[in-house]
Amino acid sequence: MHTRYGLLVSVLLLLSVACTPTAGGATALLPDVPNTTVIDGQSISDFIAKLADGAALTSANPELILLIEKAEGTLACLQQTGAVAARTYTDKTFPLSAGFVAVIDKNAITNLANWQQCLTGRANPSAQAVTLQPCATTYTLKKDNNEFFIAYAATTAEMCQAFCSRLEGCQQ
């Protein structure tokens, strides 16, 4: 029995020493889109709290709160490492023209040390002419011996064009 524990401790020690967290470059690829406001995302718990039955949902399922908090912490950590980056935008003159861009750094997201670290806790009149035309695109950018999985979606073609014109490797 002691041999199993010794082996387990040795493997964990080896993994923690051999694996070094890798800073990702996902955040650097998010576009700076003029005439837009960047909207800070709300947390999952904030979203649930705003639901009509959100309080009842969490009070009936206290284990759900712990799971949500852990997921939020892990996502925040992955964003801090640069493995994942996401940003929401809205047009300053036509707020219904909005969208989001998400970037995932393959090298950073597949680095086990990053996961180990994160899981262990450490109104314009002319705007009225714009019609809502949802659009979305995904693509892979190969750069610096790495791959970045990039996705964006918006409520108008203009916002999608604005994203694509400022995202590296995007083809319109």
N, C-alpha and C positions, 0 to 999 in steps of 0.2 A: 504494500500500500504506500509506503514512504517513497518507494522508487517511482511510482506514478506521479506523486506530487512533485518530486524532485525533477522529473522529466518535464512536467507541465511548467514549472517555474523556470526551468532552463530554456524552454521554447519561448515563453513569454519574454524573458530577458533578452534572448537573441533577437526576437522580433523588434523589441523596443530599441535595442542598440543598432541593429542593422538597418532599420528603416528610418529615414530622415524625412520629415515633412518637406514638401516641395511647394514653394510659393507659386501660384498660378498667375496667368496673365489675362484672365477673362475680363476683369474690370476695365483694363486699358482698351479693350475693343468696343466698349459701349460707345455709341455715337453721341456727339453733342449736336442736337437738332435745334436750329434757331427758331425763334418765335414759339417755343413750347415751354411748358412748365413740367419739370420732373416731379412726379408724384411719388412720395415715399409710400411704400407698400405697408399695409397693415398686417399685423401678425395674425396667425390662424385663430388665436384665442380672442383677439379683438373682433374678428369677423364673426365668430360663433356668438360672442356676447351681443352683437347687433342683430342677430337673427331673432325672429319673433319667439321661437321656442328655444333659444340658445341657453338661457338659464336653466330651464327644465332639463335640457339635454345633458348639461354638465353635472347638475345636481343628482340626476338619476344614474349617472355613470362616472363616479369620481375617478376611476382608473383612466378614463378618457382624458382627463385634465393632465395627468402625469405623462401620458403618451404624447399629447399635443405639445406640452412644454419641452419634452425631450426632442421631438421633431423640429421645433422652432430653434432650439439651441444648436442642434446639429447643422441645420441650414444656415444659421447665422455664422457658425464657425467656418463652414465651407465657403461662405461669401468672404469672410475675413482672409482666408488663405488664397483667395483669387481663383479657386476651382470652379466657382459658380458666380455669375453676376447677372442681375436682372434689374431692369429699370422700366418704369411706366411713364409715358409722356402724354400730355394733352395740349392741344393747340390753344394758344392764349386768346385768339379771336373767335374760335369756334370750338368750345369745349367738348362737343360730341365727336370731334375728330381726335381720337386718342388711340393709343396702342402700347405695346410693350416689346422689349427686346430682351432676349435671354442668351447668354453665352456660357458654354461649359468648356473648360480647359481639360482635354483628355488626359494629359500627363498628370495634372494635379488631382483630377477626380479619381484616377485609377491608382494613385499612390496610397498604399495601405497605411502608411504613417499618418497621412492626413485624416483618414477615416478613424484610425485609432485615437488620434488627438481629439477629433470632434465628437466621437461617440463616448469617450470617457469623460467628457464634460469640461475637459478644460475649454361784348357782343358787337361785332362788326357787321354792318348791313350787307356787305358783299359775301359774308360768310354764309348767309342764308341760302345762297345758290349751291353750296356744297351739299351733296347727297351722301348718305351713308352707303358705303360699298365695302363691306368687310373683306379683308385680304390677309393672307398669311404666307410666309415663306420659311423654309429651313434649308440650310446648306452647311457644308463642311469647308473650313478654311485650313489649308495645310501651310504651316509657317514655322520656321525655326525647328525642324525635326519634331513637330508636334501637330496635333489636329485640334481645332476648335469647332464645336458643334454650335451653330448660331441659328436662332429662331427669332422671328418677329411676327407680330400680328397687329392689326389696327382696324379702326372702324371706317377709315376712308383710304382710297387709293393714294391720295396726296401724302398722307402720313407714312404709308408704306414706301412711297418713292423717296420721301425725306430720309427714312431709315436707311434704305438701300444705298442712296447716294453718299452716305457717310459711313457705311460699314465696309471695312476692308474685305475685298474678294466678292462682294455682292454683285450679281449680274441682273440687270433689269430686263 
